[in-house]
Amino acid sequence: MTTHRTLYSQLPAIDKLLRDTSFCEVLRNFGHSQVVNTLRTMLETAREHIRTQEQLPDWNDDWAAQVQARLESGLRSALQPVFNLTGTVLHTNLGRALQSEAAIEAVTQVMRTPVTLEYDLDGAERGHRDKALASLLCELTGAEDACIVNNNAAAVLLMLAACASGEEVVVSRGELVEIGGAFRIPDVMRQAGCQLVEVGTTNRTHLKDYRQAAGENTALLMKVHTSNYQIAGFTKAVDEAELVELGNELNIPVVTDLGSGSLVDLSQWGLPEEPMPQQLIAAGVSLVSFSGDKLLGGPQAGIIVGKKELIARIQQHPLKRALRADKMTLAALEATLRLYQHPETLVERLPTLRLLTRDASEITDLAQRLLPAFEGKYGEQFTVCVEPCLSQIGSGSLPVDRLPSSALTFTPKDGRGTTLNTLVENLRDSSTPIIGRINDGRLWLDLRCLEDEAGFMESLNR
Ligand SMILES: *Cc1c(COP(=O)(O)O)cnc(C)c1O
């Protein structure tokens, strides 16, 4: 008891600490109230320490340094930069598409100054905010008009609410997908106030199924791109062109939720062929929606392109106001779309495409260069190798389509999962956390998305 009391009496008083010259700098950097709050927490910790361990905490001789360290660690942004070595290029949990330099510059610019977001320089009358981008999107997709919202989930919701609320929407049973999180087509239908009419079966849907289901109360025939899974075998789906023929005959618009919409043919770089919005527009689809931050490689956004009259209905719907994109998104999207006007330089300038088309041999060379550093650091506990692997596009692009790549693999010499987990934690604790993937008892660092080799080495060695 006596020792406790002696120890407690050695704890400093806050006002005395604050007057000490050692506190000048931390006070200047963080201000009085943050410093005092931190000191209060530290005093509690110190008292607890005395109670349980019967000694003073080891930082008792330098409170200023401890306060500084605690406040600095609290400065870490909630959105911390990491190295994405998961092998998934468009990783939703890591923020999907990296932005092009052009988009970054455009965003920086509009953040600093007032801009003509809804302001017409000719007539000083209020224009709508998607106007400038709409003409660019029309040029690129052949559509008549366009609308931009916060993400593609919002685009689908808005499209349905504006064009089919209180009415029926016909969808194939093979396309009632869950995209991830809470986005399931039947739920979105309900939220939009539409009645879902399911047709066909899981594996086969025919044109006659749509024809039989369409009636007086049918507002739309809808196609959903089943981007994140594939069924093989005895299958049949009706493509957009066929469905449009039926739609024209019945006078019912056809709409498509395309998900990951790429504006260029990816097969020219040996990547899997994805349907493009311009193809669907050409096939006569009335509305096509797709994401800004998937294969398009821009900011998070939902893009709807299509017929003028339907887009006008969408623009006027009250939900548009709730789901609209901000000026930063619009600026980044515009800059991204402008890169598509010059497709010859797209691979160089659009990070998503640059990473997806990166040559496996280049990635292997990079892995070989990094190998010695990892062997030196982890070679005692792990067998470190360079091995071929397969990257994924991610974000709902076909999981069965894989891109040949190269990885550093770490196999624990003691064969234990706990050893592997320690390594995972260790890499996550690097100054810029390194995120890999565990597969068959090994850690894989797929190097496809590593471009900053120097920064990576520095982070590893710190
Ligand atoms: C990804 C995806 C969505 C959701 O798009 P977000 O931009 O993530 O909101 C909707 N539909 C399909 C088919 C998708 O692939």
The ligand as an SDF file (V2000), in Angstrom:
LIG
                    3D

 15 15  0  0  0  0  0  0  0  0999 V2000
  -21.2620   -3.9970  -59.8800 C   0  0  0  0  0  0  0  0  0  0  0  0
  -22.6380   -4.1640  -60.3470 C   0  0  0  0  0  0  0  0  0  0  0  0
  -23.6670   -3.3860  -59.7990 C   0  0  0  0  0  0  0  0  0  0  0  0
  -23.4150   -2.3900  -58.7030 C   0  0  0  0  0  0  0  0  0  0  0  0
  -22.6100   -1.3510  -59.1650 O   0  0  0  0  0  0  0  0  0  0  0  0
  -21.9070   -0.3340  -58.1240 P   0  0  0  0  0  0  0  0  0  0  0  0
  -21.2550    0.6710  -59.0190 O   0  0  0  0  0  0  0  0  0  0  0  0
  -20.9710   -1.1530  -57.3280 O   0  0  0  0  0  0  0  0  0  0  0  0
  -22.9960    0.2530  -57.3030 O   0  0  0  0  0  0  0  0  0  0  0  0
  -24.9330   -3.5730  -60.2940 C   0  0  0  0  0  0  0  0  0  0  0  0
  -25.1780   -4.4650  -61.2700 N   0  0  0  0  0  0  0  0  0  0  0  0
  -24.2160   -5.2200  -61.8250 C   0  0  0  0  0  0  0  0  0  0  0  0
  -24.5640   -6.2070  -62.9040 C   0  0  0  0  0  0  0  0  0  0  0  0
  -22.9010   -5.1050  -61.3790 C   0  0  0  0  0  0  0  0  0  0  0  0
  -21.9350   -5.8530  -61.9180 O   0  0  0  0  0  0  0  0  0  0  0  0
  1  2  1  0
  2  3  1  0
  2 14  2  0
  3  4  1  0
  3 10  2  0
  4  5  1  0
  5  6  1  0
  6  7  2  0
  6  8  1  0
  6  9  1  0
 10 11  1  0
 11 12  2  0
 12 13  1  0
 12 14  1  0
 14 15  1  0
M  END
$$$$
